[in-house]
């Protein structure tokens, strides 16, 4: 599903965000990216989602060499995965339903299919009764669930999440992780960047640990 082979990322000014990182996330696997702030977790997610390109090495996503992907093909590749953000990135001038429907509208899905698929996604995250609400009327945990519903409404092969529990209390964080595990159980690959080491330690998934842009544990590259 995801292969990093000796991947480095340098920015203007010489800052090296990643240095020779190698790992393999297999199809249907769920894993965590951990490490201190600035360790390189978000950079890895940006490389996978084609928001950034590596300075050296190879990044493969779902069999495609991301390094060589043309700008024209990026929107099509991005349909293969859903992204969940820490700050939700919801549109507060639209309803919950409209926020979740947005990826389907952008990808040109049939207007007849959109209501059914949106409600199915909201049902999975326990918010079917909140479809007409504005996101500002929801709690932080509920807003994060809307973000997850939006990420999975396209039935992606891969879910990427960047600190999805960073602003939540321990119980809500546990509930959100349980949602990701539920999607993983039906075959979706999941990669979550998180600094919540206590929560990760209680879960039965691999942790890829970064320090100063280098992968120091959990790579299992093969």
Buried (B, 14 or more C-beta within 10 A) or exposed (E): BBBBBEBBBBEEEEEBBBBBBBBBBEEBBBBBBBBEEEBBBBBBBBBBBBEBEBBEBBBBBBEBEBBEBEEEEEEEBBBBBBBBBBEBEBEEEBBBBBBBBBBBEEEEBEEEEBEEBBBBBBEBBEBBEBBEBBBEEBEEBBBBBBBBBBBBBBEBBBBBBBBBBBBBEEEBBBBBBEBBBEBBEEEBBBBBBBBBEEBBEEBEBBBBBBEBBBBEEBBEEE
